[in-house]
């Protein structure tokens, strides 16, 4: 079963981040549960602010999918873009066109804690969506899971869902 990071803790820690690029990377990863490879492979053209979607191309299993773009993330990305003016990829590395998976995981450790890694943002996002009432089939589509069995692991993780079950006695 996946480990998760408490949503309130995550939001509190992300809000404390002063570095705009770091804040944008972690916020984007958590906001829609992107894999680290999906974040670093995002190109500027993949963000569609008119339709408020993000095009995820050639993700795990070489599958493409579309995920929603929140207004808050759009504002954050616009501020980031103005300051850093990335080229081709949305997040450029210090010495390369593309940010690295290692650097993304270091950000998680730096801002959230040494025991965490980037993929936990994904698990935490989907668990949070499930707890707020999002249908499991929608989460499956957002996650890019072929099988609903893969998505169902989030029902086992959520203590909040278990606590909301109306037991007969």
C-alpha positions in Angstrom: 0.0 0.0 0.0 1.3 3.5 -0.8 2.4 5.8 1.9 1.0 9.4 1.7 1.8 12.8 3.0 -0.9 14.7 5.0 -2.6 17.2 2.7 -2.6 20.1 5.2 1.1 19.5 6.0 1.9 19.4 2.2 0.1 22.7 1.5 1.6 24.4 4.5 5.2 23.4 3.5 4.7 24.3 -0.2 3.3 27.7 0.8 6.5 28.4 2.8 8.7 27.9 -0.3 10.3 31.2 -1.6 12.0 29.7 -4.6 9.4 30.1 -7.4 10.8 27.2 -9.5 10.8 24.8 -6.6 7.3 25.9 -5.5 6.0 25.4 -9.1 7.5 21.9 -9.4 6.2 20.6 -6.1 2.8 22.3 -6.5 2.3 21.0 -10.0 3.3 17.5 -9.0 0.9 17.5 -6.1 -2.0 19.4 -7.7 -2.8 16.6 -10.2 -0.6 13.7 -9.1 2.0 13.8 -11.9 4.9 11.4 -11.9 8.3 12.9 -11.6 9.1 11.9 -15.3 5.9 13.7 -16.4 6.9 16.9 -14.6 10.4 17.0 -16.1 9.1 16.0 -19.6 6.5 18.8 -19.7 7.1 21.2 -22.5 5.8 24.8 -22.5 3.4 23.9 -25.4 1.8 21.2 -23.2 0.2 23.8 -21.0 -3.1 25.0 -22.5 -4.3 27.9 -20.5 -7.3 28.5 -22.8 -8.8 25.1 -22.2 -7.2 24.8 -18.7 -5.6 21.5 -19.4 -2.2 19.9 -19.4 -1.3 17.5 -22.1 0.8 14.6 -20.7 2.6 13.0 -23.6 4.3 9.6 -23.8 3.9 8.9 -20.0 4.3 5.5 -18.5 3.5 2.8 -21.0 4.0 5.5 -23.8 0.4 6.7 -23.2 -0.9 10.2 -23.6 -3.5 11.8 -21.4 -5.1 15.1 -20.6 -5.4 16.4 -17.0 -7.0 19.6 -15.7 -5.1 22.7 -14.9 -6.2 24.6 -11.8 -6.4 28.4 -11.8 -4.0 28.5 -8.8 -1.4 26.4 -10.7 -1.8 28.5 -13.8 -1.1 31.7 -11.9 1.9 30.1 -10.3 3.2 28.9 -13.6 2.8 32.3 -15.2 4.8 34.0 -12.5 7.4 31.3 -12.8 7.5 31.7 -16.6 8.0 35.4 -16.3 10.9 35.1 -13.9 12.7 32.1 -15.4 11.7 32.3 -19.1 12.3 28.5 -19.7 13.2 27.2 -23.2 11.3 24.2 -24.7 10.8 22.3 -21.4 8.7 23.9 -18.7 11.4 23.3 -16.1 15.0 23.8 -17.2 17.9 22.4 -15.3 20.8 24.6 -14.1 23.0 23.4 -16.9 20.5 21.6 -19.2 17.2 22.1 -21.0 15.5 19.7 -18.7 15.3 19.5 -14.9 16.3 16.1 -13.5 14.4 13.5 -11.5 17.2 13.6 -8.9 16.7 17.3 -8.4 13.0 16.9 -8.0 13.5 14.3 -5.3 16.0 16.5 -3.6 13.3 19.3 -3.5 10.9 16.9 -1.8 13.5 16.0 0.8 14.6 19.6 1.3 11.1 21.1 1.8 9.0 18.2 3.0 11.4 15.8 4.8 14.1 13.3 4.2 11.7 10.3 4.5 9.7 11.5 1.5 10.2 11.2 -2.3 8.4 12.8 -5.3 6.1 9.8 -6.0 4.4 10.4 -2.6 3.0 13.6 -4.0 1.1 11.5 -6.5 -0.2 9.1 -3.9 -1.2 12.0 -1.7 -3.0 13.8 -4.5 -5.1 10.8 -5.4 -5.9 10.0 -1.8 -6.9 13.6 -1.2 -9.2 13.6 -4.3 -10.8 10.3 -3.1 -11.4 11.7 0.4 -13.0 14.8 -1.1 -15.5 12.7 -3.0 -14.0 12.3 -6.5 -15.2 9.2 -8.2 -12.6 6.4 -8.4 -13.1 6.2 -12.2 -12.2 9.9 -12.6 -9.0 9.3 -10.5 -8.2 6.3 -12.7 -8.4 8.6 -15.8 -6.3 11.4 -14.1 -3.7 8.9 -13.0 -3.5 7.2 -16.4 -4.1 3.7 -14.9 -5.3 1.1 -17.4 -6.8 -1.0 -14.6 -9.2 0.2 -11.9 -7.4 -2.3 -9.6 -4.3 -0.1 -9.6 -6.4 3.0 -8.6 -8.3 1.0 -5.8 -5.1 1.0 -3.6 -6.1 4.6 -2.6 -9.3 3.3 -1.0 -7.1 1.1 1.4 -4.9 4.0 2.3 -7.5 6.5 3.4 -8.2 6.5 7.1 -10.7 9.4 6.5 -12.8 7.3 4.2 -12.8 4.5 6.8 -13.9 6.9 9.5 -16.8 8.1 7.4 -18.4 4.7 6.9 -21.8 4.7 8.6 -21.5 1.5 10.7 -24.8 -0.1 11.7 -24.1 -0.1 15.5 
